[in-house]
């Protein structure tokens, strides 16, 4: 069973929306941060000050110490920085110990006198979010359908509903952004404001106020589109003028675009029939394998395979740059030049052996 102090702490936490110790810890952390800032400022000021003004010159004269001078003739105090840092460290330690000791007293006093409730008041305290809340008494029968399992199921259902709502809102925003991008393909980038007056404005002014067309708006401005009666797809906020043709406005954008695509099919068929005989005059792939184009493709393929192979060998620990087949711990690395020289020697011996065999065969023929 919870003690009176635990009930009091939970009541204060529910009312304040944070634990009492959290408030005190925030205060102490703020004070420690201010102490650190003050110590850093003191250290920066002492290091920037002239050492002679801090008493180092007087101490050197009292000790009869000969000081070295720099190029400008100013005396040097090499021990000044070390002593300043040591003194600042002692000051920081002193301040932190005093803060800890005094704010521990503050914590105890606040918990005993400020953030506290007497034990006899705890049962009589009602928080603001418990107003108009009817708590069933122990003498009334409890609904048997209300169980911890049903309450947990309702909480899970509420969480899933909120999660679904968030996902639907995100999907709605994504769909709206996609629709706006699709509308901007064939429609002006800006929106046309409804005209309430000045309907008889000059054409030049209207042309200057018109927004730039979309990326694919040329599809609705070619002669074929004008023949089909296609018009640019305006944005959702665009208002149609009074002299709009009812027959054109009744036709949907999907039907217009479909009719335009179908009207371009004969031209595509004609172009395909024109290009098909040219395919027979093109060299086949087998004939191109030995040409420069095919050789270039094969060369690029070999270079790609060699590059990937070298990368895999480097991952395995083989140094492909310094030598061939050189592995860490497998002996001396053989350079590329050495391999080339060995290949030349082997080739020379092979050619000499072939020549000797031919001469031997000729001699045998002569002897016979």
N, C-alpha and C positions, 0 to 999 in steps of 0.2 A: 504494500500500500504506500502511496506517495505521502511524503511528509508535508507538514504545513509550509516549510520553506520552499519546497519544490512547487507546490500549488501556487504560492505567491509569485514565484519566478515565472511560471507559465502564464499566470494572469497578466503580469506586467509585460511579458513578451507579446502576448496576443493583443494587448492594448497599444503598445508602442510600435509594434511590427519589427522589433529587434530586441535582442537580449540586453539587460542592463550592463553587462560586462562589455558588450560591443561599443556602447557609448563611451565608456571610460577608456577602453583601448584606443579608440579613435582620438581622444583627447591626448593621451600619452604619446601616441605616434606623431601627432602634430607637433607637440612640444619637442620631441626628439629631432624631428626634421628641422625645426627652427634652430635648435642647438647646433646641428651639423652645418647649417648655412652660416651661422655666426662664427663658428670655428674656422670654416673655409675663408670667410672674409678677413678674419684676423690674420690667418696665415698668409693670405695674398698681400695684405697691407704691410706686414713685417718683411716679407721677402722683397717687396718693391721699395721699401725705405732704404735710406743710406745707412750702411752699417755703422759709420762714425756717429750718426745721430742716435743710435741705440746703445752707445756706451762701449763699443768695441775699441774705438780709438783711445779712450781714456784708460782702458784696461791694458792696452798694448804699451802705452807710455809708462804706466805704473810697473809693468813687468819688464820694461826695457827690451821689448821685442822689436827687431828690425823687420819692417813690413816691405813686401815686394810691391812694385808699382807696375801698372799696365802701360800701354803705349801713350795714353793721355796724361800720364803722371799721377793717376789716382791710386791711392794705396789699396791693396787687395787684402781681404779678410776671408780666407778659405774656410775657417771654422765657423763663420757666421751662419751659413745655411743649416749646418747640422744642429747647432744649438737652437736655432729658431724652430726647426721641425720637432726637436725633442721637447721644447717648452710648449709648443702647440699641442703635442700629444698629451702632455701632463694636464694642460688646461681642459682638453676634451674629456679625459678620464675623470677629472674633478667634477665637471658639469654633469656628466652622465650619472655619476654616483649620487649627486645631490638630487637630480631629477627623479631617479628611481626611488630614493628613500622618501622624498616628500610626496611624490604622487602615489606611492603605496599607501601613505596615510590618507591622501585624498580619496583613493578608491574605497578604503574601509569606511571612511566617514560618509561618503555618498551612498554606499550600499546600506548603511545603518540608518541614515537620517533622511535621505531624499528619495531614492528609488526603493521604497519599501511600503508595505501595508501591514497593519496589525492583524494578527490572526483572527480576531473576532469580526473584522470587517470583510474578510474574504468571502464568506457565504452570502453576504448581502450586496455584493458588487455585481451590477449588470452592465455589460459593455454596450456600446451603441449599436453594434450589428446584431445584438440579441433582442432589440426592441420588437414588440408585437410578435414575438415567437412563443408559441404555446408549447410548453414542455409537458408531456403526459406524466401524470402522477403515478405513483406506484400502486395505488388502490384500484386504478382503472385497468381493465383488461387490455392487453397489447394485441395488436393485429398479428395473427400468426403468419400472414404472408410477408411481413416485414422481417427479414432476416439479414444477417451480415452478408450472405451470399448475394441476395437481391440488391442490396445497396451497392455492393462492389460491382455487380453487373451493370447497374444504372450509371455508375461513375465511368466504367469503361465505355459504355455506349455514348455518354456525353463526350468523352475524350475523342472517340473515333468520329463522332459527328463534327466536332470542331476541326479535327484533322482533315476530314473530307471537305468541309467548307473552305479551309485554307487552300487545299489543292484545287478546288473548283475556281476560286477567285484567281489563283495563279494561272490556271489554264485559260480563264476568260481574258485576262490581261495579255497572255501570249497570243491568243487568237485575234484579239483586237489589233495588236501590233502587226500580225501577219496580214490581216485584211487591209490595214492602212498601207502596207508595203505593196500589196497586190493592186490596190486602187491607184497608187501613185505611178504604176507602170504605164497605164493608158490615160491617166488624168493629169491635170495640172498639179504642180506641187503645192500650191496654195489653195485656200478656200475662197469661194466667191461670196461676198457679203450680199444680203438681200438689198435691193434698191427700193427706197421709199420715196425718193424725190429726185429731181433733175434727170428725168427719163430722156430728155432731148439733149443729152450731152454730145459733144463733138466726137467724131470717130477717132481723131488722133488721141484724145484724152483717154478713151476707152482702150485703145491699143496699147498705150503706155502703161495703163493700170493692169493689163492682163498678165497673169503669171506665166512663167515659162512652161512649155509643154513637158510631158513625161518622157521617159527614156524610149518607149515604144509607141509614142503617139503618132509617128509617121505612118503606122499601119492604117490609121483611120483618115489619113489625108491624101492617099494616093488616088488616082482616078477610079480604080476598081472599087475602092471603098465608097467613093462618092456615088458611083453607079448603084451600089447596093443600098445606099442611104444610111451608111454607118456614121455614127456620131461619137465623139469622144465620151468616155465614161466619166461623168462628173463625180465629185466626192459627195458624201452623204449630206454635207452642210450646204451644198450648192442649190440654189433655187432657180427654177426654170422661169424663163421670161414668158410674157403673155402671148407672144406670137409663135410659140412652139407648135410644130406640126403634130396633131394628135396621132396620126398614123405611125410616125416615127417614134414617138414617145411610148406608144403602146407596145412596141416590139422590144423584147428584153435584150440585154447585152449578150447573153449566151447564144441566143438564136442568131443575132447579127454576126458574132464572131465565127459561129459554125458555118453560116452561109458564105462568109468571106473565105474561110479555109477551103470549102468545097469549090469555090470559084477558081482557086489557084491550082487545083489538081490537074486540069488539062494542060496548063503550061508546064507543070512539072513532068507530066508524061511525055510531052513533046521534047523537053530537054533531055530526059532519060533516053528516049529513042535516038536522039542525035549523038549522045555520048557513048552509047553501047557499041557501035561499030569501031570506035576508037580503042576499045579495050583489046581488040584482036591485034592491033599494031604494037601494043606495049610488050616489051620482053617479059618472058615468064620468070618466075622466081628461080628456077633451076639454072636458067641462062645467066641470071644476074649474080649467081653465087661466085663466079670467077671474075666479075668486073670489079671496077673500083668501088662502086656503091656497095655491092655485096661484101667485098673485102673490107670496106670500112666498117660495115655493121658487124662482121665477124671479128674484126680487130677490136672494136669497142667491147664486144662480148668477152673476148679473151682477156682484155685489160681489166674488165670488171671482175671476172673470175679470179685472176691473179691478185687483184687488190683484196678481195674478200679472203682468199687463201692466206695471204700474208698477214692479214689482220687476225685470223684464227690462229696461225702459228705464233704470232706475238703474244696472244693470250695464253698459249700453252707454254710460254717461256723460251721459245726459239727466237734467237736474234737473227732476223732475216736481212738486216741492214749491214751488219759487220761481217757476216759470213754465211755460208750455206750449211745448214744442218747443225749449227752451233747451239748446243744446249748447255745450260748452267750445270757445271759439275761433270761434264762429259769429255773433258780434255781441252786441248788448245783449239781455238776457233780458226777455221780455214777461211781465208779471204777469197773474194771473188776473183782477184787477179791470180792467186795461186791455182784455183780451180781451172781458170782459162789456160794457164801455162801447162798444167798436167794434161788437159785435153789435147793441147797442141803436141806434146811429147808422144802421147799415145797414138795420135793420128800419124805422126812422122814414122813411128815404129811400124804401124800397120801398113803404110805405103811402102816402106823399105822391105817388109816381109813379102808383100805381093810382088814386088819387082824381083826379089830373089827367087821366088817360086817360078816366075815366068822364065828367068834365065836358066834355072835348073832344068826346066822342061825342054828348052831349046837344045841344051847340051845333050840331053838324053836322046833327043831325036837325031842329032848329028852322029852320035856314036852308033846308033842303030843303023 
